[in-house]
Amino acid sequence: MEAGTGPRPPLLAGFHGYGEQAEDELQRLNSIHGAEHWLRVAVQGLHRFYRRSTGDVVGSWMTKQDREVAIADNSAYVTRVIESVAEEWSASSILVVSGFSQGVAMAFRAAASSARDVRGVIACGGDIPPELDRSSLAKIPAVIIARGSRDEWYTEQKLTADQVRLLDAGVRVEIVRFDGGHEWPQELSHAAGRFLGSCTNF
């Protein structure tokens, strides 16, 4: 977690990808221009395991087994984290969520279910979870989606399907395409910075 500037900073919450740690996502949040004005928190996935190559403890959000139970557990956990951080650090009601890879699904779930003043989602390399219907997505005013031209997991077809779902729900969508693979690009950090600036008076 990193503190923002100002008396009541808005909250920027991030969700890491499969096999990563919260620190990986915090680095992405910190790479966004203007993020220093926000209270930044990266949420660690509940389901943790050892990375065989290094022995590091890393996380995952869920598997296909007992998926509905995992969604409920993760959603309740994420809500508690965001609300406790906001209270402890006196954040404003404004919330933007960000996700990379597997964390994109959790970012959309958090945005769709939050009681806070959600301004948008920053998504890179992951798709919208199938259980979110049109009315759920309509709670999110704006989304930035980034995809690398060589990303074999988040394909162009998945991006197009996500864009159609969002536009159908009345969500403003910005697409960031870049020359790369399954990664967070500098182009997204710049675009996300412009988006964060539009969410506040900074």
Phi, psi and omega per residue, in radians:
M1 nan 2.490 3.088
E2 -2.282 2.393 -3.117
A3 -1.393 2.551 3.049
G4 -1.604 3.117 3.121
T5 -1.806 2.781 -3.135
G6 1.730 2.863 -3.060
P7 -1.170 -0.721 3.122
R8 -2.368 1.490 -3.072
P9 -1.235 2.585 3.004
P10 -1.214 2.884 -3.026
L11 -1.902 2.266 3.059
L12 -2.042 1.946 -3.076
A13 -1.925 2.337 -3.089
G14 -2.126 2.670 -3.102
F15 -2.259 2.141 -3.047
H16 -1.346 2.967 3.117
G17 -1.540 3.123 3.139
Y18 -1.081 2.347 3.084
G19 1.290 0.316 3.128
E20 -2.001 3.114 3.069
Q21 -2.056 2.850 3.109
A22 -1.011 -0.574 -3.138
E23 -1.068 -0.579 3.099
D24 -1.097 -0.737 3.140
E25 -1.251 -0.616 3.121
L26 -1.085 -0.631 3.081
Q27 -1.087 -0.682 3.103
R28 -1.134 -0.785 3.124
L29 -1.042 -0.736 -3.120
N30 -1.189 -0.347 -3.138
S31 -1.371 -0.197 -3.106
I32 -1.369 2.236 -3.138
H33 -1.102 2.243 -3.139
G34 1.578 -0.067 -3.120
A35 -1.154 -0.291 3.132
E36 -1.133 -0.301 3.101
H37 -1.479 -0.087 -3.062
W38 -1.933 2.643 2.943
L39 -1.408 2.009 -3.040
R40 -1.832 2.260 3.099
V41 -2.387 2.253 3.049
A42 -1.862 2.190 -3.049
V43 -1.592 2.268 3.116
Q44 -1.450 2.281 3.119
G45 -1.048 2.502 -3.108
L46 -1.173 -0.566 -2.999
H47 -1.655 1.816 -2.991
R48 -1.951 2.662 -3.126
F49 -2.716 2.943 3.130
Y50 -1.543 2.314 2.977
R51 -1.321 2.074 -3.008
R52 -1.025 -0.663 -3.029
S53 -1.230 -0.505 -3.053
T54 -2.157 -0.343 -3.052
G55 1.436 0.029 3.112
D56 -1.201 2.582 3.046
V57 -1.499 2.128 -3.140
V58 -2.211 3.106 -3.013
G59 -2.298 2.864 3.032
S60 -2.460 2.702 3.139
W61 -1.554 -0.641 3.105
M62 -3.072 2.960 2.966
T63 -2.111 -3.093 3.124
K64 -1.287 -0.270 3.122
Q65 -1.347 2.293 -3.129
D66 0.879 0.777 -3.020
R67 -1.063 -0.762 -3.095
E68 -1.112 -0.680 3.114
V69 -1.150 -0.738 3.141
A70 -1.128 -0.682 3.109
I71 -1.058 -0.807 -3.141
A72 -1.095 -0.773 3.129
D73 -1.087 -0.838 -3.107
N74 -1.115 -0.728 -3.108
S75 -1.129 -0.751 3.109
A76 -1.126 -0.729 3.134
Y77 -1.097 -0.817 -3.131
V78 -1.082 -0.741 3.113
T79 -1.050 -0.754 3.125
R80 -1.105 -0.746 3.140
V81 -1.079 -0.879 -3.093
I82 -1.080 -0.793 -3.104
E83 -1.193 -0.683 -3.140
S84 -1.196 -0.683 3.094
V85 -1.148 -0.772 3.141
A86 -1.063 -0.686 3.140
E87 -1.231 -0.807 -3.082
E88 -1.119 -0.643 -3.048
W89 -1.811 0.164 3.079
S90 0.946 0.871 3.102
A91 -1.314 2.750 3.037
S92 -1.306 -3.123 -3.113
S93 -1.380 -0.200 -3.070
I94 -1.282 2.343 3.139
L95 -2.375 2.304 2.918
V96 -2.151 2.418 3.129
V97 -2.049 2.623 -3.087
S98 -2.381 2.571 3.120
G99 -2.586 2.612 3.052
F100 -2.130 2.305 3.066
S101 0.981 -2.106 -3.134
Q102 -1.078 -0.451 3.140
G103 -1.238 -0.256 3.118
V104 -1.089 -0.750 3.140
A105 -1.041 -0.733 3.125
M106 -1.189 -0.595 3.098
A107 -1.092 -0.773 3.120
F108 -1.158 -0.705 3.113
R109 -1.085 -0.760 -3.128
A110 -1.109 -0.748 -3.122
A111 -1.149 -0.721 -3.075
A112 -1.252 -0.432 -3.052
S113 -1.843 -0.145 -3.039
S114 -1.267 2.509 3.047
A115 -1.542 -0.040 -3.128
R116 -1.411 3.086 -3.129
D117 -1.449 1.429 -3.065
V118 -1.277 2.193 -3.135
R119 -1.787 -0.312 3.114
G120 2.853 3.120 -3.128
V121 -2.231 2.385 3.000
I122 -1.894 2.032 -3.018
A123 -2.162 2.330 3.135
C124 -2.402 2.073 2.991
G125 1.260 0.421 3.128
G126 -2.685 2.782 -3.035
D127 -1.893 2.914 3.134
I128 -1.230 2.344 3.139
P129 -1.139 2.521 -3.010
P130 -1.183 -0.403 -3.049
E131 -1.354 -0.213 3.124
L132 -1.406 2.040 -3.122
D133 -1.525 -3.089 -3.074
R134 -1.042 -0.753 -3.111
S135 -1.178 -0.585 3.093
S136 -1.183 -0.785 -3.140
L137 -1.181 -0.496 -3.136
A138 -1.149 -0.251 3.096
K139 -1.313 -0.204 -3.098
I140 -1.779 2.035 -3.056
P141 -1.286 -0.575 -3.031
A142 -2.653 2.585 -3.119
V143 -2.450 2.425 2.936
I144 -1.917 2.232 3.098
I145 -2.073 2.266 3.101
A146 -2.039 2.438 3.087
R147 -2.504 2.328 3.055
G148 -1.438 2.526 -3.093
S149 -1.114 -0.374 -3.130
R150 -1.951 0.342 3.119
D151 -1.356 1.916 -3.086
E152 -1.448 -0.268 3.136
W153 -1.575 -0.947 3.108
Y154 -1.603 1.592 -3.009
T155 -1.378 2.934 3.067
E156 -1.075 -0.592 3.118
Q157 -1.138 -0.707 3.102
K158 -1.149 -0.727 3.120
L159 -1.063 -0.799 -3.138
T160 -1.058 -0.743 3.129
A161 -1.096 -0.718 3.103
D162 -1.122 -0.751 -3.141
Q163 -1.064 -0.742 3.123
V164 -1.075 -0.781 3.136
R165 -1.075 -0.759 -3.111
L166 -1.183 -0.804 3.137
L167 -1.104 -0.647 3.088
D168 -1.094 -0.514 3.121
A169 -1.537 0.034 3.120
G170 1.439 0.352 -3.117
V171 -1.545 2.383 3.024
R172 -1.302 2.271 -3.041
V173 -2.177 2.289 2.999
E174 -2.064 2.252 3.132
I175 -1.818 2.265 3.066
V176 -1.989 1.889 3.072
R177 -1.771 2.441 -3.114
F178 -2.508 2.797 3.136
D179 -1.470 1.720 -3.099
G180 3.077 -2.987 -3.107
G181 -1.928 -2.387 -3.108
H182 -1.507 1.479 -3.005
E183 -2.748 2.933 3.080
W184 -1.722 2.006 -3.032
P185 -1.620 2.849 3.067
Q186 -1.100 -0.573 3.129
E187 -1.033 -0.650 3.139
L188 -1.243 -0.671 3.109
S189 -1.027 -0.696 3.108
H190 -1.189 -0.820 -3.123
A191 -1.120 -0.709 3.121
A192 -1.147 -0.593 3.081
G193 -1.099 -0.750 3.094
R194 -1.108 -0.681 3.138
F195 -1.135 -0.800 3.124
L196 -1.041 -0.681 3.123
G197 -1.095 -0.567 3.137
S198 -1.325 -0.255 -3.106
C199 -1.469 -0.264 -3.072
T200 -2.426 -3.013 3.133
N201 -1.694 0.175 -3.099
F202 -1.203 nan nan
